[in-house]
Structure formats: C-alpha cells, structure tokens
Amino acid sequence: MDEAPTPAVPGPVAVALAAAHAVVSALADVDFGSVDDDALGDGLVELQELRARLDAAEAAMIGTWDGRQAWKPSGARSGAAWLAWQTRVPVADARRRVRHARACRDHPVIAEAWAKGRIDGAHVAALLRVRTPRTEAAFEADHPDLVEAAAVHNFARFQRLCRRWEATVDPDGAEQGADAARDARELHLSQTFGDMWFARGVFDPISGQILADTLEGIDRELFEADWAEARERLGREPTVDDLCRTPSQRRADALVEMAIRARTTPENGKRPRPLFTVVVGLETLQGPILELFNRTLVTPGTAAAWLSRADVERIVFDGPSRVLDVGEQRRFYRGALRRAIEVRDRTCYHPSCDQPPDRPEIDHITEAHNGGPTTQDNGRLACRYHNNWRNTHPDPPDEDEPDGPDPPGDPPDEPDRSEEGDEPDSSTEPPVGEPVSPDGPEPPAEPPGSQPVDPDRPDPDRPDPGS
C-alpha cells in the first residue's frame, strides 16, 4: 500500500506573504472613524514607511526573478511583459518595476535605503532620471550622497538636488536639453465646431514665464473687478462662488484682453523687459545659480540669450541664507529688505507649502507686537493662508531645514517631472515667477473661522504695495 505524500512545507516566500496578508486584513478591520486625529496622522506616516518597505521587498524579489530570466519558459518576451500579463497592470507600470528592481540589484545603497523605508519608489524614479549615459560614471560615485539627500529632505528639495547635480556633472547635456526645449515651442490656434476657437501651446521656461506673469497680472485685475461687482451687488463681502466668472473663464478673458492691449500699445511705448535676479555668494564658487524665481532651472546659455533684453538685479549672500547690507529697522518689510527675503526664501515657510506664494507676504517669526524686529533673521516668506494661520496655531516642527536658498551645490526648485503622470496640484496658489506680485488672482483657502478674503482689506502686517 502506497503511503500518502508528505504535505509540502511552505517556503519562506509563502510564509512571509501569509503573514503580510494577515496584517493587511487586520488593518482593514480597523474602524478608522473611532480613531483620534493624531493617531490617524501618525498611522499614515508609519503606513507610508511600510508601503515603501513592501515595495522594496517586491523590487528585491523581481530583481532575483528577472536576473534568472524566470519568465522565459512562459513564452513572454521580457520580465515586464510577464508582469503585465500575470498581474494585469499597465505594461508601463511593469517596466517601471523591473527598471527599479535592476537599479536596486546594481546599487545596494539604493536597495538598503528603500528596504528600511527611508526612501520610496518616487525617489528611486528621480534617481534613475538623472542616471543617463552621460552621467553614469559620476552617478556611480555620487549616488550615495543623493540617496542620503532623499532620506533627509522633502521631495521637492531632493528633486532640486538631483537636477542641479545633473546640470553640474553634464553642463553640455543641460545646454543641449535647453536648446531642445526651446526648439519644441509651438502654438496652435484654430477654429473648430460651432465657430469656437481651440488653443494649445508649448513654451520654453522663460518665454512661458513671461506669458504666465503677464496673463496673471490681467487676470488679477479682472478678479478684483469681479470682487468689487459682487460686493456691490450683494451688499456684503462675497466669496469666490459669488463671482460672475469662473477662474477658467476669467483666464480666457484675460488672454483676449492681453491681445487687445497689445494692439493698442502706444507707437513709442517702452517695451517691457524681464527681470533677472543674480544671486552672488559662496554658491558661485560651486557653480552658477541660474533659475527663475519659481526655482525652475535654466542653463547659462538660456539666460545669456535674454540678457540683452532684460533688467538685472544683484542679491549678495555671505552664506546660504544671509543677505549682505540689507537690514534697516522698521515696522513693515519693504523695499530691498522685502526683496532680499523673497529671493532668499522663495517658498512659504510652512513645510506643506512648496510652491512660491501667489500672494507673497513677509511674516515676523517673533511677532512685532511681541518685540520682534523687522530684520532678515526675524523675517520669512509666507503665503497669505499660512500668514493668517500662524495667528491661531503654533509653528510646525522643523522636520527639514527652511526652503531658502540652497547651500553650495544644491539645485534650484523646479516642477515635479514624475516618471508617470501625476494628478495636477489643486492648490489655490499656483507657482509664479518674476516679478513677485503683492496680490494673487484668487483668494486662497482660509483657515477655519476666518472671514472671506477681501483683496481690498488692509493687512496690519503688510504695507500697501505702493508704499
């Protein structure tokens, strides 16, 4: 009589996955509605670390599996094709997973940081974007420093580091990329069904910023006119929902108004000139700091092409965050002192705010009524929302250094260039460039209990723009 076969002993992968399933099931059974806010917040942070570690474990598994070409017997043409087939994910996502797994297999420093939850897949994608054939040798030497930056800085600052590093080790490639971006400019305007007009355009960073700033200025004028009309019509302070135009409608009207003004420009009128801010200091020894006010990196060649048509201002730093020769004692931040802090900080002080404020304000760190001086050291850039918010909330903990001027070798801010398409930022404060405007086109979301934002309401801590 044949003996019954001995049940197979589960392998280590099966045992680990069974434990993971049990943990996820336990988490799914939690009644989150009964959990207090602080515990939910702490849990989300810890869950992000666990998510990163799980992704790293998957990358390690894929790296071994792909290295053995274990997908070949199935007839799949590649590991990514097998993953897309068997896991029913987009092939682009499967390719990204295989690419990240190979990077971890070849770079233990990346794999270790990911496995500990110090970085996640977004950081790995950013690292791989700057590892090109032209930068490969430098990347092998420098990637431990970039990984450490990913682990200690917020993601926007880490991206700046990567972009500045790439431009530093491959300046020729950066110039070629800038030339390609300039050559890619285009604008299509055509009449379509129902005699409606359709517009679509692509602009290089500087040209696009000039267009955006001009359009924004007119948009702001129209917004203020709409706000005044709604106040008069309603007999009370309006909200954005009371305005006669939506933001998209107002921008369309602003574009038409810009065209009308262009056709009515005086024959001998002065042509506007873009403003270049030249930041000079210790950073100059490490390489040029070339960026728009919104921290978009531009190359020396791109900037040089505009200098004959631009105005130039100079800001001199004696270190990463202190401006020389500006520091008059006064109640409000005005003139050169205000401008120095705007250039030094460029983003709101709050760690959740990583875009240049649409309505930039200079906030006293120690408030003036508590004896705080109006100096560089006691000033910081704030958006209107967080300048009001701090009146009823303590400052958030400094989990990362203030996002002021980058220390020598650090890169400038620039928009997220994700490997896959991200959802657009729904912030009410879009990034802007030069020049800094005292007001924005839309009132930002307000803290609980605040009043509707009135563009004409005086701010006790902010001087009139014309003063």
Buried (B, 14 or more C-beta within 10 A) or exposed (E): EEEEEEEEEEEEEEEEEEEEEEEEEEEEEEEEEEEEEEEEEEBEEEEEEBEBBEBBBBBBEBBEBBEEEEBEEEEBEBBBBBBBBEEEBEEEBBBBBBBBBBBBBEBEBBBBBBBEBBBBBBBBBBBBBBBEEBBEEBBEEBBBEBBBBBBEBBBBBBBBBBBBBBBBBBBEBBBBBBBEBBEEEEEEEEEEEEEEEEEEEEBBBBBBBBBBBBBBBBBBBBBBBBBEBBBEEEEEBBBBEBBEBEBEEBBBBBBEBBEEEEEEEEEEEEEEEBBBBBBEBEBBEBBBBBBBBBBBBBBBBBBEBBEEEBEEBEBBBEEBBBBBEBBEEEEBBBEBBBBBBBBBBBBBBBBEBBBBBBBBBBBBBEEBEEEBBBBBEBBBBBBBBBBBBBEEEEEEEEEEBBBBBBEBBBBBBBBEEEBEEEEEEEBBBBBBBBBBBBBBBBBBEBBEEEEBBEBEEEBEBBBEEEE
